[in-house]
Amino acid sequence: MPADADSATLEQLAHASDIAQKWLEGKATRRVIVVPGKLVNLVP
């Protein structure tokens, strides 16, 4: 992911990843934690 992307773009890319889809398995995301340049955390 590009390090200079905004939070909304990072969130969209994280939701679209195959790994996130595997762990979420259709569950709704309750919380999204974005630290630009470091991490994106999706909490089911």
C-alpha distance matrix in Angstrom:
0.0 3.8 6.3 8.8 7.8 10.7 11.5 12.5 9.4 7.4 10.6 10.9 7.8 9.1 12.5 11.9 10.8 13.9 14.1 14.2 16.8 18.8 19.2 19.8 22.1 22.9 23.3 22.6 20.1 22.3 19.9 16.3 15.5 12.6 12.6 10.3 8.9 10.2 10.0 10.4 13.8 15.5 19.3 21.4
3.8 0.0 3.8 5.5 5.6 9.2 11.1 12.5 9.5 8.4 12.2 12.6 10.2 12.0 15.3 14.8 14.3 17.6 17.9 17.7 20.2 22.5 22.7 23.0 25.5 26.0 26.3 25.1 22.5 24.4 21.7 17.9 16.7 13.3 12.7 9.6 8.0 10.6 11.5 12.3 16.0 18.0 21.7 24.1
6.3 3.8 0.0 3.8 5.7 8.7 10.5 12.9 10.8 9.2 12.8 14.3 12.3 13.3 16.8 17.1 16.5 19.8 19.4 18.9 21.9 24.0 23.6 24.0 26.9 27.4 27.2 25.9 22.8 24.2 21.1 17.3 15.4 11.7 10.2 6.8 4.6 7.9 9.8 11.5 15.3 17.8 21.3 24.2
8.8 5.5 3.8 0.0 3.8 6.6 9.5 11.8 10.0 9.6 13.2 14.5 13.3 14.9 18.0 18.4 18.5 22.0 22.0 21.1 23.8 26.3 25.9 25.8 28.7 28.7 28.5 26.7 23.6 24.8 21.7 18.0 16.3 12.5 11.2 7.4 6.9 10.5 12.3 13.3 17.1 19.4 22.8 25.6
7.8 5.6 5.7 3.8 0.0 3.8 6.7 8.3 6.2 6.4 9.9 10.9 10.2 12.1 14.9 15.3 15.9 19.6 19.9 18.7 21.1 23.8 23.6 23.1 25.8 25.6 25.4 23.5 20.6 22.1 19.2 15.5 14.5 10.9 10.8 7.5 8.2 11.3 11.8 11.7 15.4 17.0 20.5 23.1
10.7 9.2 8.7 6.6 3.8 0.0 3.8 5.6 5.5 6.3 8.8 10.3 10.9 12.4 14.6 15.7 16.9 20.7 20.9 19.0 21.2 24.2 23.6 22.6 25.5 24.8 24.2 21.9 18.9 19.9 17.0 13.5 12.7 9.4 9.9 7.3 9.6 12.2 12.2 11.4 14.6 16.0 19.2 21.7
11.5 11.1 10.5 9.5 6.7 3.8 0.0 3.8 5.5 5.1 6.1 8.7 9.9 10.5 12.3 14.3 15.6 19.2 19.0 16.6 19.0 21.9 20.8 19.6 22.7 21.9 21.0 18.5 15.4 16.2 13.2 9.8 9.2 6.3 8.0 6.8 10.0 11.4 10.4 8.8 11.5 12.6 15.6 18.1
12.5 12.5 12.9 11.8 8.3 5.6 3.8 0.0 3.8 5.5 5.1 6.3 8.7 9.9 10.7 12.5 14.6 18.2 18.6 16.0 17.7 21.0 20.3 18.6 21.3 20.0 19.4 16.8 14.2 15.5 13.2 10.2 11.0 9.0 11.5 10.5 13.2 14.6 13.1 10.7 12.9 12.9 15.8 17.6
9.4 9.5 10.8 10.0 6.2 5.5 5.5 3.8 0.0 3.8 5.4 5.1 6.2 8.6 10.0 10.7 12.5 16.3 17.1 15.1 16.8 20.1 20.0 18.7 21.1 20.3 20.3 18.3 15.9 17.8 15.6 12.3 12.9 10.4 12.3 10.5 12.3 14.0 12.7 10.7 13.5 13.8 17.2 19.0
7.4 8.4 9.2 9.6 6.4 6.3 5.1 5.5 3.8 0.0 3.8 5.5 5.1 6.1 8.7 9.9 10.7 14.5 14.5 12.7 15.0 17.9 17.5 16.7 19.5 19.2 19.0 17.3 14.5 16.3 13.9 10.2 10.2 7.6 9.5 8.1 9.7 10.7 9.0 7.1 10.2 11.0 14.7 16.8
10.6 12.2 12.8 13.2 9.9 8.8 6.1 5.1 5.4 3.8 0.0 3.8 5.5 5.1 6.2 8.6 10.2 13.6 13.6 10.9 12.9 16.1 15.3 13.9 16.7 16.1 15.6 13.6 10.8 12.8 10.7 7.4 8.7 7.4 10.5 10.4 12.6 12.7 10.2 7.0 8.8 8.4 11.8 13.6
10.9 12.6 14.3 14.5 10.9 10.3 8.7 6.3 5.1 5.5 3.8 0.0 3.8 5.5 5.2 6.2 8.8 12.3 13.4 11.0 12.0 15.6 15.7 14.1 16.2 15.2 15.6 13.8 12.0 14.6 13.4 10.6 12.4 11.2 14.1 13.4 15.1 15.6 13.2 10.2 11.9 10.9 14.1 15.1
7.8 10.2 12.3 13.3 10.2 10.9 9.9 8.7 6.2 5.1 5.5 3.8 0.0 3.8 5.5 5.1 6.3 10.1 11.2 9.7 11.3 14.4 14.9 14.2 16.3 16.2 16.9 15.9 13.9 16.8 15.3 12.2 13.3 11.7 13.9 12.9 13.6 14.1 11.9 9.5 11.7 11.4 15.0 16.2
9.1 12.0 13.3 14.9 12.1 12.4 10.5 9.9 8.6 6.1 5.1 5.5 3.8 0.0 3.8 5.4 5.4 8.8 8.7 6.7 9.0 11.8 11.7 11.2 13.8 14.1 14.3 13.6 11.4 14.2 12.7 9.8 10.9 10.0 12.5 12.5 13.3 12.7 9.8 6.9 8.3 7.9 11.6 12.9
12.5 15.3 16.8 18.0 14.9 14.6 12.3 10.7 10.0 8.7 6.2 5.2 5.5 3.8 0.0 3.8 5.6 8.3 8.9 6.0 6.9 10.4 10.5 9.1 11.2 10.8 11.4 10.6 9.2 12.5 12.0 10.0 12.3 12.3 15.4 15.7 16.9 16.3 13.1 9.8 10.0 8.1 11.1 11.3
11.9 14.8 17.1 18.4 15.3 15.7 14.3 12.5 10.7 9.9 8.6 6.2 5.1 5.4 3.8 0.0 3.8 6.6 8.7 7.2 7.1 10.6 12.0 11.1 12.2 12.1 13.6 13.5 12.7 16.2 15.8 13.7 15.7 15.1 17.8 17.4 18.1 17.9 15.1 12.3 13.1 11.6 14.7 14.7
10.8 14.3 16.5 18.5 15.9 16.9 15.6 14.6 12.5 10.7 10.2 8.8 6.3 5.4 5.6 3.8 0.0 3.8 5.5 5.4 6.4 8.8 10.3 10.7 12.0 13.1 14.5 15.0 14.0 17.4 16.7 14.5 15.8 15.3 17.4 17.2 17.2 16.5 13.8 11.6 12.3 11.4 14.6 14.8
13.9 17.6 19.8 22.0 19.6 20.7 19.2 18.2 16.3 14.5 13.6 12.3 10.1 8.8 8.3 6.6 3.8 0.0 3.8 5.5 5.1 6.2 8.9 10.0 10.4 12.2 14.2 15.6 15.2 18.7 18.7 16.9 18.4 18.3 20.5 20.6 20.3 19.2 16.4 14.3 14.4 13.2 15.7 15.3
14.1 17.9 19.4 22.0 19.9 20.9 19.0 18.6 17.1 14.5 13.6 13.4 11.2 8.7 8.9 8.7 5.5 3.8 0.0 3.8 5.4 5.1 6.5 8.7 10.0 12.5 13.6 15.2 14.3 17.4 17.1 15.5 16.6 16.9 18.8 19.4 19.1 17.4 14.3 12.6 12.1 11.2 13.5 13.5
14.2 17.7 18.9 21.1 18.7 19.0 16.6 16.0 15.1 12.7 10.9 11.0 9.7 6.7 6.0 7.2 5.4 5.5 3.8 0.0 3.8 5.4 5.2 5.9 8.2 10.0 10.6 11.6 10.5 13.7 13.5 12.1 13.8 14.5 17.0 17.9 18.4 16.7 13.2 10.6 9.6 7.9 10.2 10.1
16.8 20.2 21.9 23.8 21.1 21.2 19.0 17.7 16.8 15.0 12.9 12.0 11.3 9.0 6.9 7.1 6.4 5.1 5.4 3.8 0.0 3.8 5.6 5.2 5.7 7.3 9.1 10.9 11.0 14.6 15.3 14.4 16.7 17.6 20.3 21.2 21.7 20.3 16.9 14.1 13.0 10.6 12.2 11.0
18.8 22.5 24.0 26.3 23.8 24.2 21.9 21.0 20.1 17.9 16.1 15.6 14.4 11.8 10.4 10.6 8.8 6.2 5.1 5.4 3.8 0.0 3.8 5.7 5.4 8.7 10.3 12.9 13.2 16.4 17.2 16.6 18.5 19.7 22.1 23.2 23.5 21.5 18.1 15.8 14.3 12.2 13.2 11.8
19.2 22.7 23.6 25.9 23.6 23.6 20.8 20.3 20.0 17.5 15.3 15.7 14.9 11.7 10.5 12.0 10.3 8.9 6.5 5.2 5.6 3.8 0.0 3.8 5.6 8.8 8.8 11.2 11.0 13.7 14.4 14.3 16.1 17.7 20.2 21.9 22.4 20.1 16.5 14.1 11.8 9.7 10.0 8.7
19.8 23.0 24.0 25.8 23.1 22.6 19.6 18.6 18.7 16.7 13.9 14.1 14.2 11.2 9.1 11.1 10.7 10.0 8.7 5.9 5.2 5.7 3.8 0.0 3.8 5.6 5.2 7.5 7.8 10.9 12.3 12.6 15.1 17.1 20.1 21.8 22.9 20.9 17.1 14.1 11.7 8.6 8.6 6.4
22.1 25.5 26.9 28.7 25.8 25.5 22.7 21.3 21.1 19.5 16.7 16.2 16.3 13.8 11.2 12.2 12.0 10.4 10.0 8.2 5.7 5.4 5.6 3.8 0.0 3.8 5.6 8.9 10.6 13.7 15.6 16.1 18.9 20.7 23.7 25.2 26.2 24.3 20.6 17.6 15.5 12.4 12.3 9.5
22.9 26.0 27.4 28.7 25.6 24.8 21.9 20.0 20.3 19.2 16.1 15.2 16.2 14.1 10.8 12.1 13.1 12.2 12.5 10.0 7.3 8.7 8.8 5.6 3.8 0.0 3.8 6.5 9.1 12.3 14.7 15.5 18.8 20.7 24.0 25.4 26.8 25.4 21.7 18.3 16.3 12.7 12.5 9.4
23.3 26.3 27.2 28.5 25.4 24.2 21.0 19.4 20.3 19.0 15.6 15.6 16.9 14.3 11.4 13.6 14.5 14.2 13.6 10.6 9.1 10.3 8.8 5.2 5.6 3.8 0.0 3.8 6.5 9.0 11.8 13.3 16.6 19.0 22.4 24.3 26.0 24.3 20.5 17.1 14.5 10.8 9.7 6.2
22.6 25.1 25.9 26.7 23.5 21.9 18.5 16.8 18.3 17.3 13.6 13.8 15.9 13.6 10.6 13.5 15.0 15.6 15.2 11.6 10.9 12.9 11.2 7.5 8.9 6.5 3.8 0.0 3.8 6.2 9.2 10.9 14.5 17.0 20.6 22.4 24.6 23.2 19.5 15.9 13.5 9.8 8.7 5.9
20.1 22.5 22.8 23.6 20.6 18.9 15.4 14.2 15.9 14.5 10.8 12.0 13.9 11.4 9.2 12.7 14.0 15.2 14.3 10.5 11.0 13.2 11.0 7.8 10.6 9.1 6.5 3.8 0.0 3.8 5.7 7.2 10.8 13.3 16.9 18.9 21.2 19.7 16.1 12.5 10.1 6.4 5.7 4.5
22.3 24.4 24.2 24.8 22.1 19.9 16.2 15.5 17.8 16.3 12.8 14.6 16.8 14.2 12.5 16.2 17.4 18.7 17.4 13.7 14.6 16.4 13.7 10.9 13.7 12.3 9.0 6.2 3.8 0.0 3.8 7.1 10.3 13.5 16.9 19.4 22.0 20.4 16.9 13.6 10.9 7.8 5.7 5.4
19.9 21.7 21.1 21.7 19.2 17.0 13.2 13.2 15.6 13.9 10.7 13.4 15.3 12.7 12.0 15.8 16.7 18.7 17.1 13.5 15.3 17.2 14.4 12.3 15.6 14.7 11.8 9.2 5.7 3.8 0.0 3.8 6.6 9.9 13.2 15.9 18.6 17.0 13.8 10.6 8.2 6.2 5.1 7.1
16.3 17.9 17.3 18.0 15.5 13.5 9.8 10.2 12.3 10.2 7.4 10.6 12.2 9.8 10.0 13.7 14.5 16.9 15.5 12.1 14.4 16.6 14.3 12.6 16.1 15.5 13.3 10.9 7.2 7.1 3.8 0.0 3.8 6.4 10.0 12.3 15.0 13.7 10.5 7.2 5.7 4.8 6.2 9.0
15.5 16.7 15.4 16.3 14.5 12.7 9.2 11.0 12.9 10.2 8.7 12.4 13.3 10.9 12.3 15.7 15.8 18.4 16.6 13.8 16.7 18.5 16.1 15.1 18.9 18.8 16.6 14.5 10.8 10.3 6.6 3.8 0.0 3.8 6.7 9.7 12.3 10.7 7.9 5.7 4.9 6.6 8.1 11.6
12.6 13.3 11.7 12.5 10.9 9.4 6.3 9.0 10.4 7.6 7.4 11.2 11.7 10.0 12.3 15.1 15.3 18.3 16.9 14.5 17.6 19.7 17.7 17.1 20.7 20.7 19.0 17.0 13.3 13.5 9.9 6.4 3.8 0.0 3.8 6.0 8.9 8.1 6.0 4.6 6.4 8.8 11.3 14.7
12.6 12.7 10.2 11.2 10.8 9.9 8.0 11.5 12.3 9.5 10.5 14.1 13.9 12.5 15.4 17.8 17.4 20.5 18.8 17.0 20.3 22.1 20.2 20.1 23.7 24.0 22.4 20.6 16.9 16.9 13.2 10.0 6.7 3.8 0.0 3.8 6.3 5.5 5.3 6.3 8.7 11.8 14.2 17.8
10.3 9.6 6.8 7.4 7.5 7.3 6.8 10.5 10.5 8.1 10.4 13.4 12.9 12.5 15.7 17.4 17.2 20.6 19.4 17.9 21.2 23.2 21.9 21.8 25.2 25.4 24.3 22.4 18.9 19.4 15.9 12.3 9.7 6.0 3.8 0.0 3.8 5.5 6.6 7.9 11.2 14.0 17.0 20.3
8.9 8.0 4.6 6.9 8.2 9.6 10.0 13.2 12.3 9.7 12.6 15.1 13.6 13.3 16.9 18.1 17.2 20.3 19.1 18.4 21.7 23.5 22.4 22.9 26.2 26.8 26.0 24.6 21.2 22.0 18.6 15.0 12.3 8.9 6.3 3.8 0.0 3.8 6.6 9.1 12.6 15.8 18.9 22.1
10.2 10.6 7.9 10.5 11.3 12.2 11.4 14.6 14.0 10.7 12.7 15.6 14.1 12.7 16.3 17.9 16.5 19.2 17.4 16.7 20.3 21.5 20.1 20.9 24.3 25.4 24.3 23.2 19.7 20.4 17.0 13.7 10.7 8.1 5.5 5.5 3.8 0.0 3.8 7.3 10.2 13.7 16.5 20.0
10.0 11.5 9.8 12.3 11.8 12.2 10.4 13.1 12.7 9.0 10.2 13.2 11.9 9.8 13.1 15.1 13.8 16.4 14.3 13.2 16.9 18.1 16.5 17.1 20.6 21.7 20.5 19.5 16.1 16.9 13.8 10.5 7.9 6.0 5.3 6.6 6.6 3.8 0.0 3.8 6.4 10.0 12.9 16.2
10.4 12.3 11.5 13.3 11.7 11.4 8.8 10.7 10.7 7.1 7.0 10.2 9.5 6.9 9.8 12.3 11.6 14.3 12.6 10.6 14.1 15.8 14.1 14.1 17.6 18.3 17.1 15.9 12.5 13.6 10.6 7.2 5.7 4.6 6.3 7.9 9.1 7.3 3.8 0.0 3.8 6.7 10.0 13.1
13.8 16.0 15.3 17.1 15.4 14.6 11.5 12.9 13.5 10.2 8.8 11.9 11.7 8.3 10.0 13.1 12.3 14.4 12.1 9.6 13.0 14.3 11.8 11.7 15.5 16.3 14.5 13.5 10.1 10.9 8.2 5.7 4.9 6.4 8.7 11.2 12.6 10.2 6.4 3.8 0.0 3.8 6.4 9.8
15.5 18.0 17.8 19.4 17.0 16.0 12.6 12.9 13.8 11.0 8.4 10.9 11.4 7.9 8.1 11.6 11.4 13.2 11.2 7.9 10.6 12.2 9.7 8.6 12.4 12.7 10.8 9.8 6.4 7.8 6.2 4.8 6.6 8.8 11.8 14.0 15.8 13.7 10.0 6.7 3.8 0.0 3.8 6.4
19.3 21.7 21.3 22.8 20.5 19.2 15.6 15.8 17.2 14.7 11.8 14.1 15.0 11.6 11.1 14.7 14.6 15.7 13.5 10.2 12.2 13.2 10.0 8.6 12.3 12.5 9.7 8.7 5.7 5.7 5.1 6.2 8.1 11.3 14.2 17.0 18.9 16.5 12.9 10.0 6.4 3.8 0.0 3.8
21.4 24.1 24.2 25.6 23.1 21.7 18.1 17.6 19.0 16.8 13.6 15.1 16.2 12.9 11.3 14.7 14.8 15.3 13.5 10.1 11.0 11.8 8.7 6.4 9.5 9.4 6.2 5.9 4.5 5.4 7.1 9.0 11.6 14.7 17.8 20.3 22.1 20.0 16.2 13.1 9.8 6.4 3.8 0.0
